């Protein structure tokens, strides 16, 4: 049996507000001195940032494994390193076309200019700290900005490795990495940056948005939520169970896109539950001593997730442990757990899980899950297993979420399309062209070529002329008559 030897977690050091202000000043000065960077310069910065993480892949994987307690290096390299390459390719190929002024059709010559914002702050999360720092940073660089990344305080060793790797290839006036404690993160959110993108929980997102709002800094929020799954009556139950199980268990369930709860037709409840339990057991015949299992990131999350399970069970939920083992505080591992008959007042019904736990609810009519999803805050993802038929169309029409995947998990995040939340799950989107747009100011530029100015007929005695008053009144009454005709009134 393998064991987990957890080392003492290093204490994150505070980075002073003076140092944070200095970095902002350095980047602003460099941005002003350079002007809008060329496509060649932007590609060069993208390539150097990617090379920084590629060269440090082994060190990053080792540091994250130590920070987590247990996390396979192959998972880190596949998701946090290789997962960035396609985004970089998309940006390199598209940015020159996206940078071009966009001509506008109309009575005067006009176009839209795509301007960089300036200095962009990226606040990363602890579950995929490299991806969630570098991915938006790549988009911001493609848009011509400078970037300051605030690395999570949860993974101190990884932050130090990442900061050294980035500094090897990029100057602090281009891309800077700030580590530091929670107080550093709070002060970072209060910096007079040109934009901040934050990834994390809705509760912390509110604090970041409030702090940034004091400086009128626009904020992109990538949050989470309770992601639902609806298994339709025509779904392939075995396929659904297999893919839901693996999606739930990715990174030990610590992914903002993981399914939180599943609605299943009542007649398939027991069959589906048994299939899901078998899939989980197949993925992890053992758990606490399994080197493929990913630890909870820290004791706080371990206690929180375990508390959700215990609260539901105490209130009458039926608990099924897919692997017959007890949770291990030493390893910070909770065996995959299914919950049935969960009462409405259980905390897990309203809190995002972020762990290896899945609730299953039966339904008799498709209106039941659709109503439940619509009545709760919009999640980051919603999943449907079944055919693209009337039920799925109703699902799309009557629910709201950041994105939707049918017959799989995470897929809408992995393709070249806007990724973001809505309402409680976030605001704004990034990835590819959407990411370029998110970190770009679209400035309209117009030129007057006519003989009269725009305000010539709006200032002075001309407003008192009878023909002017008559003409305006006629325009108003004519517009109202046209609308009434369209409305059949």
N, C-alpha and C positions, 0 to 999 in steps of 0.2 A: 504494500500500500504506500502510495506517495503521500507526503505531507506538505503542508504549506507553512513555511517559516516567515512570518510577517516581521519585517524590519520596522524600526521606529520611523514614523512619518516625520520628515523634516518640517520645521516650522517656517512658513513663508515669511520673508522679510518685508518690511514696509518700504515702499518707494515714495519718497517725499513729493508733496505737491509741487515744490520748486522744481524737481527733476521732471515731473510730468509737463509742467508749463514750459520748461526749457525745450523738451522734445517737440512740443507743438510749435514753438517759435522757430526752431530749426527747420522743421518741415515747411512751415508757411513761407519762410524766407527763401528756401530752395525752390518752392513752387512758383513764387513770384519771379524769381530770377530766371527760371527756365522758360516760363510761359507754357502754352499748351504743348505737351511733348508729342513728338512724331510717332507714327505707328511703329517705326523701327525701335525707338527708345522703349516704347511700351512692351513690345515683344521681348526685348532684351531683359527687362525687369521680370517679366513673367517667367522666362527661361531660367533666370538666376534663382528665383524663389523656388521653382520646381527642383532645380539641381540641388539646392540646399537641403531639401527633405530627402531626396534620393540618396545623396551622399551620406546622410546621417540615419538612414533607414534602420540599420542594425542597432545603433545606439538609442534611437527613439523607441524601438520595439522593446529593448531590454529595460529602458527606464520606465515605460508604461507598465510592463509586467511587474516591476518592483513596486511602482506606485499603487497599482490595483491590488497587488497581492498574488493574483494569478490571472494572466491574460495571454493566450497563445500569440507568439510573435507573428505567426502567419496571418492571424486576424488583423493585427495592427498594420502589417505591411500591405495586405490586400485592400483594406478599407481606407486607411489613413494616408497611404503613400500612393499606391497604384491607382486608387480611386480618383485621384486628382488629375491624372494625365489626360483623360478625355476632355475635362473642362478646359485645361490649358490649350489643347489642340483646337477646340471650338473657338476660344477667344482669339488665338493667334490667327486663325483663318478668317474670322469675321470682322475683327475690329477696324480694319482699314475702310471697309465698306460702311460700317456703322458710323464712323467718324465723319463721313462726308456731309456737307450741308444738304439739307432736304428742301428743294424748291417748293414753293407754295403756289398753287393756281389762284388767280384772283385779279382784281383790277389794277393792283400795283405790284411792282417787283418786290418779292419777299422770300425769305428762306428761314429755316430753323438751323441754328448753329448748335453743335453738341460740345458743351464746355465741361471740363473737369470741375469738380466741386472744390478740391483743395486737399485738406488733410482729413482723412477718414479714420475713425476709430472702430476697431473690431474687438468685441468682447466675446471671448470663446467660452464654451461649456466644457464640463469635465468628461462627458461620456465618449466623445470623439474629439479630443482637444486639438489635434493637428488638422484634421479635415475642417473643423468648424472655425479654425483660424485662417487657414490658407485658402480655402475655397472662396469666401467672400473677398479676401485680400486680392486674389487673382482678378476677380471681376472689377474691383476698385482700381487696380493697376491698369487693366485694359481700358478703363474709362479715363485714364490719365492722371490719377490721383496719387498722393503719397499716403502711406498707411502706418498707423500705430496699432499694434495688437496687444490687448491685455489678456495674457494667458491665465487660465484658471489657477486658483490658489490650491486646488485639491491635489494636483500632481506636480509637486515641487521639483522633483528630479527631472521629469520630462520637460518642464518649462526651462530649466537651465540648459538642457541639451538642445532644445529647439532654439533658444535665444542665441546660443553660440553658433549653431548651424546657419541661421539667417544672417548674423553679423559677418560671417565669413564671405558671403557673396553680395550683400547689399549694405550700403551705408545707412546710418540712422536717419539721414535726410530723405531717404527713399522709403525704407521699411524698417520699423523699429519694433522690438518685442519687449514688453514690460511684464515682468512677473509680479511678485508682491502679494500682499495679504488682502483680506476683505476690505479693509479701510482703503487700500490702494484702488481697489475696484470701484468703491463708492466715489472717490475723488476723481477717478478717470471719467466717470459718467457726467461729472460736472465741468469737464473741460470745454473750452470754446472751440470745439472742432467744427468741421463743415458737415459732418454726418457721423452717426454712430449706428452700427449694426450689432445687435445683441442676440445671442442664442442662449436660451435657458428657460426657466419656469415662468408662468404668467405672473406669479407673485413678485419675483425679482424684476421682471420686465416692466411692471408698473413703476417700480422705484427708479429704474434707469430712465424711463420715459419722463418721469416727473423731474429728475435732476437735469436731464438734457433740455427739457422744456423751459427751464429757468433761463437758459441761454439761447432759446429759440433754435436749438440744434435739431434738425430732423432726424428721426429714429426709424430704422427698420427693425422689426421685432420678429424673431423666429422662435416661437414658443412651442407648446405641446398640446396636451389635452387628452381626453379619454377617447381614443380611436376605436370606433365600432366596426364590427364585422357582421354582415348579414349573410347567412347561408340560405340560399333560395331553395324552394322545394325541388327544383330541377337540377340542383348542384350535384357534382360528383363528390360524395361524402369523403371517400378515401383521399382523393386529391386535396380537398379542402382541409382535412385534418392534417395532412402531411405539410402543406405549405403554411398553415396557420401556426403549427407547432414550431417550425423552424424560424418563422418570422418573430414569434414571441420570444424565442430563446436567443436571438442574435445579441451578442455582447451581454449575455446574462439577462436579457430583457431590458437593458438600459439604453433604449433608443427611442427618440421622440416619435418615431413612426410605428412602433410596435403596436399590435392590436391589444386593447385593454379588455374588451368583452365581446362575446359572440352571441348573436341571436340565431337559434336553430329551430326549424319546424318541430313542433312537439312530438310528432310521430317518429322523428329521427333522433330525438334527444339522447336516448341511452346508447344507440348505435354510434352516434357521432362522438359522444363522450368516451366510449370504450376505444374507438379508433384514435382519438386524440391522445388518450392516455398511453396507448401502445406506441404511437409515434414519438412521444416524449421519452418513453423508456428506451426506444430504439436509438434515439439520439444520445441518451445518457444512461447506459445500463447501471452505472454508478455515478455519483455526483461529487461528493465531498472529496474523494481521492482521484477524481477524473481530471487529468491535465488539460482537457479541452473545455472544462467549465470556466466561466469568467466570474471572478469575485464581484460582490458588491463593491463599489468604489471606495466606500468608507463605512465606519460603524454607524454613522448617522443614517445613511440610506438603508443599511442592513436592518437597523431597529425600526425604521419607518415602515418598510415593506413587511417585516415580520409582524408589526403591529396591525397592519391592514388585514392580514390573514387571521390573526387571533381575534380581532374585533368582529370580523364577519362570522367566524365560527361561534363566538360567544353569543351572537345574536341569531343563531339558528342555521347558518349556512352549512352545507355538506361539503367537507374538505376531502379531496382526493389527491394524495401525493403520488406522483408518477413514479418516483423512485423511493423505495421504503427506507429512507434515511432521515435523520433529524437535522435541522439547520446547524451549521457550525459557525460559532462566533470567531473561533481562531482563524478559520479560512474565509470568513465573511461570505458563506455560501448558503443559499436557501434552495433546497430541491424543488424542481418544477412542480407547481401546485395548481389544481383546478378547483374552482368553487362553484357549487350549484345551490339553488334555492337561496340566493343572497337577498336578504331583506332590504327594503328601500332605504332604511336608516343606517345601513352599514357604511362606514367611511369610504370603503373601496368603491361604492357606487358614485362618489363624487370626486375622489382624489385620483390623479394620474398615478399609475402603479410604479412604473419604472423598475420592474423586477420580474422574475420568472413566475408570474401568477396570472391566471386567466379565468374570468368569470363567464359562465355559460347560462343563457336564459332561453327558455322555450317560448315559442309564439304560435298562435293559431291562425292569425291573419296578418298579412304583410303590413297592414296599417299600424300594427302594434309597434314593431321596431322603428318604422319611419316616424311615428309620433314621438317615441322616446328620444330618438336622435334629434329631431327638430326642436324638442322642448328643452334641450340642454345646450350649453355653450358649444360653439362650432369647434370641432377637433381639427388637428393638423392633417389627418388622413382618415378616410373612410373606405372600407373594403366590402366588395360584393363577390360572392361565389355563386355562379349560375350563368345561365345564358343571357345574351343581350336581347331581352324580350320586354314585355310590358312592365314586369316587376322592376327590372333594372331602370327603365325609363322613369318610373315613379320614384325610385330611389334618387335618381339624379335631380328630378324636378322638386322633390319635397324635403331634401336635406341640404345642408351647407357644410362644407369642409374645405381645408386648404387644398386637397387633391383627392383623387379617387383612383383606385386600382381594382380591376375586376380579375378574379381568378388568380391572384398572386398578392404578394406584399411588397411594398417599397418601390414598385416599378415606376410610378409617376415621378418619383424623385430622381431616378437614374437616367431618364431620357433627357434629351436636349429640349427642355421646356421650362417655363417659369415655375419656381418652387417657393412656396410661402404659405403662411396661414391667413386666417380671416377672423376678425373679432378676438375672442379669447386665445386663439392659437397663433396670433401674430398679425403683422401688417407689413406690406411690401413683399417683394419677391426677388430672388436672384437666381443665377445660373445662366450662362450663355448670353444671348442678346438681352434677356431680362435683367441680368446682372449688370451689364454695360449700362442699360437705361437707368437702373436703380441708383447708380453712382454718377450720373450725368445730369447736368442742367441743360434743358433744351431752351435755348434763347432765341426768340423770334426777332428777326431783323427785317425791317421794311424801309422802302425808299419812296418818297413822294415825287411823282413825275408830272402831276397835273398842274394846271395854272392856279388853283386855289388851295389854301391850307385847310386842314380838317376842321379847325375851329372858326373859320371865316364866317360861317352862318350861325354861330352859336354864341356870339359875344356882341354886346352893344345894341344900338337902335334897331338892327335888323330883326331882333326878336320881337319887337313891338309892331312890325309891319303886318297889316291885315292879311296879305297874301301868304306870309309865313305861317301865321296862326291857322288860316284856313287849310293850307296844305298839310300841316301836322295833324289837325283834327280829321281830315279826310283819310290820311294814312292809317290812323288808329281805328276809325270806324270800318274801313275796308278790310283790315286784318281781322277784326272781330267777326265781320260777316262771313269771311272765308272759313274761319274755324267753325262757326255755327253750322254752315252748310256741310262740312265734313262730319260733324256730330249729329246731323239730321235734326237740328233744333229749329 
